[in-house]
Amino acid sequence: MALFKKRTVGKPGEWFYCLEHKKVEEGPDCPGKDRMGPYASRADAEQAMRTAAERNLEWENDPRWHDPAGPGQ
């Protein structure tokens, strides 16, 4: 008897972006290591890679990120 059940079906309205298949899916169809989310809407999940790229750019240009004294010092 398994102690934990594998969650195979997501909650209605949970949207994910699968990095392996490069597609949006409702509920977690693929393993967690291959997906981003959950997102509130299909449209948000469709923009997952764009959102990640924009955030990465913001962090790369954040002067606190490159401060040799470290964050908060």
Backbone as ProteinMPNN parsed JSONL, in Angstrom:
{"seq_chain_A": "MALFKKRTVGKPGEWFYCLEHKKVEEGPDCPGKDRMGPYASRADAEQAMRTAAERNLEWENDPRWHDPAGPGQ", "coords_chain_A": {"N_chain_A": [[0.837, -1.177, 0.0], [0.617, 2.133, -0.919], [1.969, 5.038, 0.602], [1.604, 7.633, -0.203], [-0.447, 9.128, -2.599], [-0.024, 9.469, -6.074], [-0.373, 12.527, -7.575], [-2.308, 12.963, -10.232], [-4.168, 14.415, -11.552], [-4.946, 17.763, -12.01], [-6.254, 20.663, -10.304], [-9.323, 22.092, -11.382], [-8.945, 24.801, -13.577], [-6.269, 25.261, -13.066], [-3.393, 26.043, -14.711], [-0.587, 25.1, -16.651], [2.736, 25.329, -18.052], [4.389, 23.226, -20.147], [7.707, 22.432, -20.299], [9.071, 20.489, -21.682], [7.373, 19.536, -23.754], [6.627, 21.92, -24.822], [4.103, 23.187, -24.566], [0.868, 24.302, -23.453], [-0.938, 23.132, -20.661], [-3.811, 21.933, -18.939], [-4.018, 21.348, -15.608], [-1.607, 19.222, -13.956], [-0.089, 17.464, -16.216], [2.438, 16.612, -16.929], [5.635, 15.746, -15.365], [6.746, 17.585, -12.444], [9.333, 18.652, -12.744], [9.426, 19.352, -15.356], [7.716, 21.434, -15.869], [6.174, 24.717, -15.685], [4.432, 26.775, -13.423], [1.614, 26.679, -11.156], [-0.59, 28.638, -13.257], [-3.027, 31.261, -13.348], [-4.626, 31.478, -15.576], [-5.161, 30.265, -18.946], [-4.045, 31.97, -20.831], [-2.047, 33.284, -19.325], [-0.336, 31.115, -18.84], [0.44, 30.557, -21.453], [2.145, 32.651, -21.898], [4.329, 32.061, -20.37], [7.128, 31.55, -20.907], [7.931, 33.989, -21.981], [7.384, 35.72, -19.843], [9.196, 34.68, -17.953], [11.63, 35.245, -19.248], [11.556, 38.062, -19.282], [11.618, 38.598, -16.527], [14.087, 37.489, -15.847], [15.784, 39.222, -17.237], [15.262, 41.607, -15.855], [16.327, 40.922, -13.325], [18.999, 40.47, -14.006], [19.791, 43.037, -14.572], [19.523, 44.324, -12.196], [20.978, 46.354, -9.858], [21.572, 45.56, -7.253], [21.974, 42.846, -7.434], [24.493, 42.544, -8.497], [26.101, 43.683, -6.629], [29.029, 43.721, -4.783], [29.057, 43.709, -2.016], [26.854, 42.346, -1.335], [23.302, 41.499, -1.075], [21.184, 43.772, 0.666], [23.141, 44.991, 2.213]], "CA_chain_A": [[0.0, 0.0, 0.0], [1.404, 3.362, -1.024], [1.681, 6.05, 1.615], [1.188, 8.85, -0.877], [-0.987, 8.934, -3.934], [0.528, 10.355, -7.093], [-1.375, 13.464, -8.067], [-2.288, 12.901, -11.692], [-5.136, 15.372, -12.098], [-4.877, 19.062, -11.357], [-7.508, 21.326, -9.967], [-9.854, 22.85, -12.526], [-8.471, 26.18, -13.627], [-4.814, 25.337, -12.908], [-2.745, 25.963, -16.014], [0.851, 24.908, -16.6], [3.451, 25.312, -19.324], [5.314, 22.096, -20.168], [8.968, 22.789, -20.931], [9.491, 19.407, -22.576], [6.506, 19.474, -24.933], [6.413, 23.293, -25.288], [2.669, 23.405, -24.727], [0.08, 24.618, -22.266], [-1.796, 22.027, -20.25], [-4.628, 22.177, -17.754], [-3.668, 20.304, -14.654], [-0.228, 18.78, -14.165], [0.045, 16.234, -16.985], [3.851, 16.241, -16.98], [6.298, 15.858, -14.062], [7.035, 18.931, -11.964], [10.62, 19.129, -13.246], [9.255, 19.759, -16.749], [6.631, 22.403, -16.067], [6.126, 25.987, -14.963], [3.072, 27.076, -13.022], [0.384, 26.921, -11.912], [-1.008, 29.971, -13.657], [-4.459, 31.476, -13.147], [-5.372, 31.367, -16.833], [-4.452, 29.689, -20.089], [-3.261, 33.054, -21.44], [-0.846, 33.475, -18.508], [0.539, 29.966, -19.089], [0.988, 30.711, -22.808], [3.19, 33.674, -21.819], [5.276, 31.652, -19.325], [8.52, 31.728, -21.305], [8.154, 35.426, -22.134], [7.423, 36.268, -18.485], [10.463, 34.263, -17.35], [12.711, 35.996, -19.899], [11.484, 39.442, -18.795], [12.077, 38.625, -15.132], [15.533, 37.255, -15.851], [16.41, 40.468, -17.672], [15.166, 42.549, -14.726], [17.271, 40.511, -12.282], [20.356, 40.671, -14.499], [20.065, 44.471, -14.558], [19.314, 44.834, -10.843], [22.309, 46.652, -9.305], [21.795, 44.822, -6.006], [22.401, 41.502, -7.789], [25.915, 42.589, -8.793], [26.778, 44.404, -5.55], [29.96, 42.831, -4.113], [28.755, 43.646, -0.582], [25.714, 41.439, -1.163], [21.999, 42.151, -0.911], [20.822, 44.282, 1.976], [24.278, 45.494, 2.99]], "C_chain_A": [[0.886, 1.245, 0.0], [0.993, 4.36, 0.054], [1.145, 7.327, 1.0], [0.645, 8.509, -2.254], [-0.337, 9.923, -4.882], [-0.598, 11.234, -7.613], [-1.3, 13.492, -9.594], [-3.227, 13.916, -12.318], [-5.043, 16.664, -11.308], [-6.252, 19.576, -10.995], [-8.029, 22.036, -11.211], [-9.376, 24.302, -12.46], [-6.992, 26.342, -13.37], [-4.18, 25.109, -14.276], [-1.241, 25.901, -15.836], [1.439, 25.04, -18.0], [4.474, 24.197, -19.239], [6.55, 22.481, -20.962], [9.429, 21.722, -21.926], [8.692, 19.402, -23.881], [6.211, 20.843, -25.538], [4.935, 23.566, -25.562], [2.028, 23.708, -23.38], [-0.802, 23.427, -21.948], [-2.599, 22.431, -19.018], [-4.409, 21.02, -16.806], [-2.261, 19.809, -14.936], [-0.17, 17.436, -14.892], [1.48, 15.716, -16.97], [4.475, 16.395, -15.595], [6.663, 17.303, -13.719], [8.337, 19.495, -12.5], [10.516, 19.673, -14.661], [8.201, 20.834, -16.947], [6.823, 23.655, -15.231], [4.671, 26.232, -14.603], [2.819, 26.6, -11.615], [0.143, 28.404, -12.195], [-2.527, 30.059, -13.526], [-5.274, 31.296, -14.419], [-4.505, 30.73, -17.908], [-3.54, 30.74, -20.733], [-1.969, 33.304, -20.653], [0.148, 32.345, -18.751], [1.177, 30.056, -20.468], [2.142, 31.71, -22.828], [4.304, 33.301, -20.844], [6.728, 31.916, -19.7], [8.863, 33.212, -21.464], [8.276, 36.095, -20.759], [8.749, 35.93, -17.814], [11.633, 35.049, -17.941], [12.731, 37.44, -19.414], [11.988, 39.551, -17.368], [13.574, 38.398, -15.033], [16.281, 38.517, -16.245], [16.388, 41.516, -16.555], [16.193, 42.209, -13.652], [18.712, 40.734, -12.725], [20.755, 42.14, -14.453], [19.838, 45.117, -13.196], [20.683, 45.098, -10.213], [22.592, 45.904, -8.009], [22.316, 43.413, -6.282], [23.916, 41.454, -7.994], [26.721, 43.341, -7.739], [27.723, 43.447, -4.816], [29.702, 42.701, -2.617], [27.597, 42.702, -0.308], [24.426, 42.191, -0.948], [21.776, 42.615, 0.525], [21.97, 44.83, 2.79], [24.709, 46.855, 2.517]], "O_chain_A": [[1.79, 1.379, 0.825], [-0.188, 4.5, 0.372], [0.329, 8.024, 1.605], [1.22, 7.697, -2.979], [-0.124, 11.083, -4.53], [-1.643, 10.742, -8.038], [-0.332, 13.992, -10.167], [-3.091, 14.24, -13.498], [-5.059, 16.653, -10.078], [-7.274, 18.986, -11.346], [-7.237, 22.531, -12.013], [-9.407, 24.934, -11.404], [-6.486, 27.462, -13.445], [-4.419, 24.085, -14.915], [-0.684, 26.575, -14.969], [0.739, 24.885, -19.001], [5.336, 24.21, -18.359], [6.464, 22.815, -22.143], [10.107, 22.037, -22.904], [9.256, 19.281, -24.968], [5.628, 20.94, -26.618], [4.558, 24.09, -26.61], [2.579, 23.407, -22.321], [-1.349, 22.788, -22.847], [-2.12, 23.179, -18.166], [-4.595, 19.857, -17.166], [-1.769, 19.965, -16.054], [-0.197, 16.384, -14.252], [1.703, 14.506, -16.994], [3.923, 17.089, -14.741], [6.863, 18.132, -14.607], [8.442, 20.706, -12.694], [11.413, 20.379, -15.122], [7.825, 21.122, -18.083], [7.526, 23.658, -14.221], [3.774, 25.929, -15.39], [3.749, 26.153, -10.943], [0.608, 29.285, -11.472], [-3.222, 29.045, -13.586], [-6.467, 30.998, -14.361], [-3.281, 30.668, -17.791], [-2.413, 30.442, -21.128], [-0.914, 33.513, -21.25], [1.349, 32.592, -18.856], [2.334, 29.672, -20.639], [3.022, 31.623, -23.685], [5.142, 34.143, -20.522], [7.483, 32.453, -18.89], [9.965, 33.636, -21.117], [9.156, 36.927, -20.54], [9.36, 36.788, -17.177], [12.528, 35.471, -17.209], [13.802, 37.99, -19.158], [12.707, 40.492, -17.032], [14.253, 39.037, -14.23], [17.305, 38.844, -15.645], [17.372, 42.223, -16.338], [16.857, 43.101, -13.123], [19.554, 41.139, -11.924], [21.936, 42.455, -14.309], [19.952, 46.335, -13.063], [21.471, 44.166, -10.049], [23.754, 45.641, -7.699], [23.024, 42.845, -5.451], [24.551, 40.441, -7.7], [27.905, 43.608, -7.943], [27.258, 42.445, -4.272], [30.08, 41.7, -2.008], [27.383, 42.301, 0.836], [24.443, 43.39, -0.668], [22.141, 41.924, 1.476], [21.786, 45.113, 3.973], [25.654, 47.427, 3.061]]}, "name": "protein", "num_of_chains": 1, "seq": "MALFKKRTVGKPGEWFYCLEHKKVEEGPDCPGKDRMGPYASRADAEQAMRTAAERNLEWENDPRWHDPAGPGQ"}
